């Protein structure tokens, strides 16, 4: 007895047959998004092929961005290893991220930000984390910490009582 293939399998096999094997992962994406439209005749095969091409171009761009992000991530590692970033607290913070590799917050940050250098990546990430911490405090305590963002003088943030008294850091006082 000859086994008959399911119509869905036959349809997909006939679509894949029109594309080289290197494009099959993009054909799969296009079938997911546009397959029903192709099957029902809402789009032509030529339009479907154009969709596959668009998925392939986007895929190649994503791969290139991922490679660039990995190079940038490894560059941050080199900044730490070579001592170009040498503050112990910052080194410890970056090392914690670097140990996590591609799963780290640093790696994700680099992959979605238009950083222009490894130093830019490190500084921007650290700044983002600190800004994020202020926002979290604002949300948890329902306060506004803009005054902290406005204070720029480094001496205002030291621990000397004398210098600490130069600015009002009280969040709840007026």
N, C-alpha and C positions, 0 to 999 in steps of 0.2 A: 504494500500500500504506500503510495506516495504522500508524503506529509505536505500539507499546504501551509504556507506561511501566513501569518496574520497580516491583514491589509496595512496596518500601521507600520509593521516591520518592512514590508515591501516598499511602501511609500518612502520611508526614511532611507532604505538601501538605495533606491533609485536616485534620491537627492544626493547622497554621499558619492555615488558613482560619477557625478558630474564634476567633482572637485578632487584636486590632488590630496594625498594623504596629509601633507603638511598643513592643509587648511581645515582638516576635519574637526579640530577643536572649535574653530570659528563657525563651521557649519552647524555644529551642535548648539552653539549659542544662538545662531540665527533661527534654527528650528524651534528652540525654546521660545523665542520672542515673536517670530514671524511664521512659524510652521503652520499654524492653523489657517492663517491668511493665505498661504501658498496652497494648502490643500483645498481650501474652499474657492480658490480662484480670485480672491480679492486683490492679490498681487500677482504679477507675472513672475516667471522664473528669472527673467532678467532683473527685476526689482529685488528678488530674493538674493540673486548673485551679488547685487550691489550691497545689500545688507551684510552678506558674508564678508565682502571686501571692507566695509566700514568696521565690522567687528575685528577683522584682522589688523587694520591700521591702528585702531584703538588698543588692541592687544600688544602690538609692537611698541606703541608709545608707552604703555603701562610697564612693559618689560624694561624699556630704556630708563624710565623714571625710577624704577626699582633698583636698577644697576647704579644709577647716579646717587640714589639715596644710600645705598650700601657703601659706595666709595666715600661719601660724606661722613657716614657713621664711622668707618674705619679711620678717616682723617681725624675725627674727634679723639679716637683712641690714641692716635699718634701724638696729638697735642698733649695728652696726659702723660704718655710714656716718655716723651722727650723733655718733659718739664716745662713746656711753653705755658701750660696751665699748672701752677704750682701751689696755689692756696690749698692747704690740707682739707678744709671742709668741702670745697668745690671738687677737688680731686676725688674725695670719698663719694660724693654724690654722683659724679659722672661715672666713676668705676662701678657703682652699684647698677647703674643703667647699662653700662657696657657689658657687664657680666650676663645680663639678661638677653643680650644679642637682639635679634630681629623682633623679639616679643616685647622689647622695652618701650617705655613711653618716649624715650629719646629717639628711637628708630622710627616710631610712628610719627612723631613730631617732624622729624627731618623729611619723611616721605610726603608730607602734605604742605610743607612750607617752602617758599621760594628763597631759601637761604643761598647766599652767594659764596660762602667759604666755610671751612670747618670751624674757624673761630666764630663766625656769625652763627653757625648752627649751635655751638656750645652756649654762647652768650644769650642768644634768643631763647633757647630752651630753658636755661636757668631763669631768665627774666619772666618767661611765660609761667613757669612753675610758681614763682613768687607772687606774681599777679593773681594767679589762680588761687593761691592760699588766702590772699586778701579777700577775694570774691567769696570764697567759702566762709570766711569769718563773717562777712557782711550778711550772707544768707542765713547762717546758723543763728546769729544774734540780732538779725534785722536792724542793722546799723549801716551807716555810710562811712567808708574809710577813705574818701577822696582826699582828706587832709593829709593822710600818710603818703599818698601818691604825690602831693604837691611839695612836700618837704624834701629838699634836694641837698642840703648841706650835710656832708658826711658826719661832721662832729655832733650833729643833733641825734645821731643814732648810736653813739657810744654809751658806755655804762657809767660814766662819771656823773655823779649827782649834780655837780656844778653845771656841766654842759647839758645834761638832760633837762635841766630846768629852763633852758633857753626857749623852749617851745612847748606849747600845751599839747600833749598827746592823749589827753583824756577824751575818749570817744563819746562818753555820755554827758560831759559837762558842756556848757555853752560858752 
